[in-house]
Amino acid sequence: MADVIPFNTTIDAKIDQKAHLLTDPTTMPEAVRTLAVECSRIRADPMDWVPMLYGYLSHYRQGQKDPVREAIASAQVPADYQAEIDDVLNSL
């Protein structure tokens, strides 16, 4: 029987693959949106990745300006999945 890979390992790997894009302020928004779309395709629970990603990119927040939240919220994902993401973002 094949080993089951824990979901967070998959998300960690996706974040690691995009680390060079996530750390560059010019490419971060698109990298975040792409990650959100990838997570929506596998119907990943937003509680498994939104807080982790949001914390990982906390250095981008400056007062009222929050480009990470804006990037996550602007991802082109199904409406029901976006509602789940919004719930998690509002709880942070």
C-alpha positions in Angstrom: 0.0 0.0 0.0 1.3 3.5 -0.8 2.2 5.8 1.9 -0.2 8.6 2.6 1.4 12.0 2.4 0.1 14.4 5.0 -1.7 17.3 3.4 0.4 20.0 5.2 3.5 18.4 3.6 2.0 19.0 0.2 1.2 22.7 1.0 4.7 23.1 2.5 6.1 21.8 -0.7 4.0 24.2 -2.8 5.1 27.1 -0.7 8.8 26.0 -0.9 8.5 25.7 -4.7 7.2 29.3 -4.9 9.5 30.7 -2.1 11.6 32.7 -4.6 8.4 34.2 -6.0 6.8 34.8 -2.6 9.8 36.7 -1.3 9.9 39.2 -4.2 7.3 42.0 -3.7 6.7 42.2 -7.5 5.9 38.6 -8.0 4.3 37.8 -4.5 0.7 38.7 -5.4 0.6 36.4 -8.5 2.4 33.6 -6.6 -0.2 33.8 -3.8 -3.1 33.8 -6.3 -1.6 30.8 -8.1 -1.1 28.9 -4.8 -4.8 29.7 -3.9 -5.9 28.3 -7.2 -3.8 25.2 -6.8 -5.3 24.7 -3.3 -8.8 25.1 -4.6 -8.3 22.5 -7.3 -7.5 19.9 -4.6 -10.2 21.4 -2.3 -7.7 21.9 0.4 -9.2 23.2 3.7 -8.3 26.9 3.8 -7.5 26.5 7.5 -4.6 24.3 6.4 -2.9 26.8 4.3 -4.2 30.4 4.6 -2.9 31.0 8.2 0.4 29.4 7.3 0.9 31.5 4.2 -0.4 34.7 5.8 2.1 34.2 8.7 4.9 33.3 6.3 4.4 36.6 4.4 3.7 38.8 7.5 6.6 41.1 6.6 4.6 42.5 3.7 1.9 44.0 6.0 2.4 47.7 6.7 -0.3 49.3 8.8 -3.5 49.4 6.8 -1.8 48.1 3.7 -2.1 44.3 3.5 -1.1 43.0 0.0 -1.1 39.4 1.2 -4.8 39.5 2.2 -5.6 41.4 -1.1 -3.8 38.7 -3.1 -5.5 35.8 -1.4 -8.9 37.5 -1.6 -8.4 38.3 -5.3 -7.6 34.7 -6.4 -9.8 33.3 -9.2 -11.3 30.4 -7.3 -14.9 29.1 -7.1 -17.2 31.3 -5.1 -17.9 28.7 -2.4 -14.2 28.2 -1.9 -13.6 31.9 -1.8 -16.2 32.2 1.0 -14.3 29.6 3.0 -11.0 31.6 2.4 -12.7 34.8 3.4 -14.0 33.2 6.7 -10.4 32.2 7.5 -9.0 35.6 6.6 -11.6 37.3 8.8 -10.6 35.1 11.7 -7.0 36.1 11.5 
